[in-house]
Every structure is written in structure tokens, then in C-alpha cells.
Amino acid sequence: DSGVTQTPKHLITATGQRVTLRCSPRSGDLSVYWYQQSLDQGLQFLIQYYNGEERAKGNILERFSAQQFPDLHSELNLSSLELGDSALYFCASSVRGTGGTGELFFGEGSRLTVL
Amino acid sequence: DAKTTQPPSMDCAEGRAANLPCNHSTISGNEYVYWYRQIHSQGPQYIIHGLKNNETNEMASLIITEDRKSSTLILPHATLRDTAVYYCIVRVSDSWGKLQFGAGTQVVVTP
């Protein structure tokens, strides 16, 4: 158990819909990262937040947005869903925004299926 | 961050040492080598990292060549539970967080 909690574990929805994925980082971790893993793309970095502020951005679509709240939990919002958005979405956390030694702790992921 | 090259797959017999190579010929002086693994559809798990000295922890050993252009992750006594995709990643420690995962090496440990 990494200490990072993600909900829901599984989600099935239809094209055009909007979903929200939630992540609670390890206690004391200030930084949260979101990754997408689809069958043909591997693990893709989406976005990072540190203590409520966006710090780094990857290949995140404009239909996706994220935020980190004062209690440090984070939400990833996916809208106007397409079939290609079906993937595993991982959240990770680390103590510092720099990642310190680079050790990220990953949650077990949220599996999104868009039909 | 420097790019890494890993073999796509390798097999290992249970109980034997697994030696996973990684090439990172464009690594810079301030870039660390990290290893993570991902057991089927689970979240990636940190294994070990190093700068230039060899490192060992309870999971594995990391051997970095003197010119730092390649490294080897050693799982000393592979078990079936070590079957996973292993990622070698190079990054600057003080850069803003993100790790870029490549395709990794699919390691299958067989009885």
C-alpha cells in the first residue's frame, strides 16, 4: 500500500460525458502528479500540482483539467469524453515539488472505460 | 531529460539473478538514474536510484558504469512476483517533479 488513494477504481461512462477522478496523496506529501496509461501510449505524464499550484504540464488535453485543493487532495476532470480516453489514470505523490530523490508513490489507478 | 534504451523483454528463471540493462548515453552530470516497476495494471513502484555510485537496497542493486552511459538493475533472487515491466528513467533531481516513462522491459520470471 503506497498510501495514495484513488477513487473510483472503475468507471464506465458514455462518449460526451464528464467524469471526475479523485486522488488523496500520502500524508505529508505536497505534490500530486497525474498520469494516463492507455494500451498504445504507455504511461504519459499529464500534470503536476505542488501545494495547490500547477507546476508542470505534460500532454494534457484541453478537455482535461485538474486542481489541488487546500487539503492537498486533487481532482482530474475529464469532459467531452471520447472512446480514446479509455485508460488507466494514475495519481502519484511526493513530499516536495522537486520530487526530492525522485521517489513518487503511485496509487492503484482509476480505470475509465468510455463506451 | 536524457533518453533511455531498454530491451523490450527478457525472461528469468525463478531463484536466479535478473540483470536488466539500460543505456543512457546522453546522460548529463546532474542527472540521476531511477528504476521503477509496474506489476500488471498496478501503480508503478519505486525500486532504486543512483547518480554515479553503485547502490543497493532491500529490493535490488543498481550498477552504473564509470562513464555513466549505461546501468544495470540486478534483482538478486528473482521470484514469480517480480514479473513486471521495469522502467529505467533518467532525470535531474531538482527539476520539477515529473518522471517520463519509456516502454520499459517486460520481465517474465518462470518457475
Interface residues (C-beta under 8 A of the other chain):
Chain A: S2 V4 S31 Y33 Y35 G42 L43 Q44 F45 Q48 Y50 R55 A56 G58 L88 F90 A92 S94 G97 T98 G99 G100 T101 G102 E103 L104 F105 F106 G107 E108 G109 R111
Chain B: Y32 Y34 Q38 S41 Q42 G43 P44 Q45 Y46 H49 Y87 I89 R91 S93 D94 S95 W96 G97 K98 L99 Q100 F101 G102 A103 G104
